[in-house]
Amino acid sequence: MTAEQRDEYVLTLSCPDRPGIVHAVSSFLFTAGCNIEDSQQFGDRGTGLFFMRVHFSAVGPVTPERLRADFAAVGEAFRMDWQLHPADEKMRVVLMVSRFGHCLNDLLFRTRIGALPIEVAAVVSNHTDFAELAASYAIPFHHIPVTAETKAEAEARLLSLVESEKVELVVLARYMQVISDDLCKQLPGRIINIHHSFLPSFKGARPYHQAHARGVKLIGATAHYVTAELDEGPIIEQEVERVGHDVTPRRLAAVGRDVECQALARAVQWHSERRVLLNGSRTVVFA
């Protein structure tokens, strides 16, 4: 097998920290006839956990199934939570949106030009505003209305779609509905949200007008995993832009849209490249 023909894989793991983890992983890969291309690791003294991401290539013929089966013993010995995937495997994703389409449009465009290693299985919305946008990218569009009475049914339809389409990640690209505790528990670490981050914080209607009235100088956005605690899940990425005293509310909103797109795109990229590992209420990001 030539260098050009080598299959490449990504192994990610977390486990209680102890001596010998790196040696065990590297020894396994050597024995399996693999070569490490890149390796990153982090030991968190606060939680006592060790995190690792290894990008490696197979020098000889091997399959992901065989690698997983053989690595299972190492994982069990070190009580690892681990995953192993082909490096070129595109993550299947569902994008959810309401009536602000900037993040949706940005993610679809980045996917089309190959900037994101994902495959968009569907666009889901509680409105029909972006059905034509999804169609222009040849992406299936699912209109799932949500009311207080139908919320459980709507989430059941979403979960059914996730399962039938073998979706690994759900992205809330300005989806303006609160995700239930039950759905969060069924998709832990598999839902990413984006929201504005002001200093100070403004909630409710017309946040950019509130920010303008207070003379805010920093506009920001936070991409994070969704948990039962509203907008308080583990943070993946944040972006910020400085603004001056002469910026109008309309311009503030435009800046806000830009930083939301940037932060969310990076979060989706890092997650889909399997660079983000959960560490309790925090994340380890091997960017």
N, C-alpha and C positions, 0 to 999 in steps of 0.2 A: 504494500500500500504506500503510495507516494504521499509527500507532504500535502499536495493539493487535494488528495482524496481522503484525508483523515476526517473522521467524524469527530465533532466536538460536543462537549457536554458541560452542564453547570450543576455542581453539587452545592447545596446550601444546608447548613445544620446549626442547631443550637442545643446546648446541653449543659449540665452542671460542670463548672470549670474544674479541671484536675490535670496533672501532668500526663503527657503521652498522647493527647488528642491529635495534634498535628502530625506526630510520628505515625500514629495508627492510620490516619487518612492517607498520608503520602506513601506509606508502605503498601497499603492496599492498592493504590493506583499504580505503583511500580510493578507489583505482582500481577496486576490485571493487564499489563502491557500498555499503560497510558502515560502521557506526558503532561505535566502541569504547565499550562500557559500563563496563568495568573492566579494568585491566591491572596485573599484578604481575611484577616481575622481580628477579633476584638474580645478581650476579657473584661467584663463589667464587675469590678470589685464590689459595687453596691448591691447587685443582685446575685453575684456568685455564678453568673452564667457566662458561657463562652459561645461566640458566634463566628461562623466561617463561611466564606463563599469561595469555591474553587472552580475555575474554568480550565478544563483539561481536554486533551485530544487523545484519541485511541490510535496507538501506533499499529496495532494489529486488528483483525476483524473482531468486533464485539457488538452486542446489542444493548439498548438501555434496559431491557428486561433482565438480561444476564447480569449486568452491572448492579441493578437494584437487588436482585436475589443474593448476589455474593456479598454486597455491602451490608445486608441486613444484620449479619453477626456483629460487625463493627458498631453499627448503630445501637444494637441492643446492649453491647458491653459498656458503652458510654452513656446509655440512656438518652440517646439523641432524638430530637425531632428533626427529621431530615427529608429532603426531596432531591431527586436527580432527574434532569430533563435534558433532551438534546438542545444545544445552544441555539440552533436555528428554528426551534419550534415556536410558532407564533401563538401567543395567548389569545384565547377566544374571549371576547368582551361584549357586554351589553352597555350601551350608552343611554342614560335617562335624562330627559330634559322637560322643562315646562314651557315658558314663554320668552326666555332669554337665551338666544341661540349662539352667542359668540363662542362659548367653550365647545359646544357640539360641532360647530363649523370648523373650528381650529383643529380639533382632534380628528375629524374626518379627513381634512386636508393633509395633515401630517401623516396619517395612515396611508393615504393614496400615494404620497411621494416617497414612502418608505422610511420616514423619520421615526415612526413608532413600530416596534415589532409585535403588532397585534392584528387580530382578525376580528372585525366588528360583525358579530352575529346578528345584531338587531339594534334598532333605535326604539326606545319605549317612551311614551309621553302620555300625560294626563290631558293633553290638548292635541289638536291636529295641525298646529301652526307650521311644524317642520316636516310634515309628511313629504312635501315636494323636495326638500333639501335631501332627505334620506334617499328618495327615489333617484335623485341626480347622481348619487354615489352607488346606486344599485344595492342599497342596504334595505332589508325588510323593515317596515315601520309598523309598530303595534300601538294602537290607541287604547289605553287602559284608563278610563275615567276613574277618579277617586272622589268619594264623598265620605262623610263620617259613617254612613250606613254600609258603604261598599268597600271600605278600606281593607278589611280582612280578605274579601274575595279578590280585590285587585292585587294584593301581595301574593295570594295563592297562585294567581295567573302568572305573575312575574317569576315566582319560584319554579313553576312548571316549565316556563320558557328556559330558565337557567339550566334546569336539569336536562330537558330534551335537546338543547343545543350544546350541551357540554361546555357551558360557560364557566370560566375561572374567576372572572372579575366583573363587577358591576360598578360603573362610574356614574356618579350623580353630577352631570354636567349642567349645573344650575337647575336641578330638579327640586321644585319648591314644595315638597311634601315630607313630613316627618316619617322616618322609617321606624316601624314598630320594634319593640324589644324582642319579640319572637323572631322576626326576620333577621335582626342583628345576630341573634344566637345561632341561627341556621347558616349564616354566611359570615362567620368570624374572620376578620382580616381579609375579606373579599369584596368590601364595598368602600370606595373612595369618594369623598365629598370635597367640594371647594366652597369657601365662603370668604367674604371680605373681612379684613382685619384692620380695624382702625385703632389709632392711639389718640384719644381714648376711644372706647367701644361705643357704637351706636346700634341699637336694635330697633326692629319694627319698620314702619313704612318710611320711604324716602331717606335712607341712611346717608346718601351723599349730600342731600340738602342739610341734614343735621350736622354733618362733618363741616360743610362750608360755613354754617352759622357759628361753629365753634373755632373756626380758623385752623383746622387740622393741617399739619405740614407733611404728614406721611400717609400715603395710601398703600394698603397692603392686602395680601390674600394668603390664605392658609389651606393647604391640601392635607387631608387627614383621613384615617380610617373611621368608619362609622361605628359607633357603639350606642348602647342604650342611653348614655349621657349625651344630650344634644350638643353637637359641635365641640365635644371635649374628647374625642377619640385621639389615639396616638398620631402625632404630627409627622408627616412625611417630608413636606417641603413648604417653604414660605418665600414670598417675594414682596418687595417693597419699592416704592417710588416716591421721591421727594417732590412736593408741590409748593408753589409760592402763594403769597397773599392775593394775587390777582387772578387766580384760577377760579373759573365759574363752576357752579354745581354740575353743569353739563359736561365740562371738561374733566371734572373729578370722576364722573361716572365713566368717561371714556378711558381715563387712566386705570380705573378700577377694572374695567373689562380686560385691558391688556395684561395686567399683573395676574388676574385670575387665570387667563389662558396659559401664561407662562408657568405658573406654579402647578397647575393641574397637569399640563403636558409632561413636565419633568416627573411628577409623581407617578403618572401612568407609565412612563418609560422605565423608570427605575423598578417599579413593581413588576412590569412585564419582563424585564431582564433579570428578575429574581435577585435584585440587589437590596431589598428591604426585608428585614427580619423583625418580628415583634419582640419587644423586650418589656413586657408588662404594659404600663401606660405610655411607654416611649417606643421609639424605633431605632434600630441600627441600620444605617443606610451606607452600603458600600458603593458609593457613586464614583 
